[in-house]
Amino acid sequence: MITVYGIKNCDTMKKAFAWLEANGIAYTFVDYKKAGVAEAHLPDWIKRAGWETLLNTRGLMWKKLTDEERADVDAAKAHRLMMQYPSMIKRPVLDTEKKLLVGFNPEIYAAELK
């Protein structure tokens, strides 16, 4: 079973949901802002996908940080930022149990999920 983690009202999430449904792929959705997922899953996700892949540096929350907060980001600092601000985790995160897919890419979804 595929578990999709993200924030329900995100435009990228809506694209991923539409793609999954159009392709008949069953999934369970978990809103990681509401469910407090970061604490339980973030260490595993970082190990499986890398903090560089998970940290959303193009989103509004990243832009709201001070220059000091954005400076010298390493694995430990990225982990702290994503724990403090779960919306900084790139969306969606799809856990297929075998692979972790981060972000929405229809070509990768087609190759990995069909």
Buried (B, 14 or more C-beta within 10 A) or exposed (E): EBBBBBBEEBEBBBEBBEBBEEEEBEBEBBBBBEEEBBEEBBEEBBEBBBBEBBBBBEBEBBEEBEEEBEEEBEEEBBBEBBBEBBBBBBBBBBBBEEEBBBBBEEEBBEEBBE
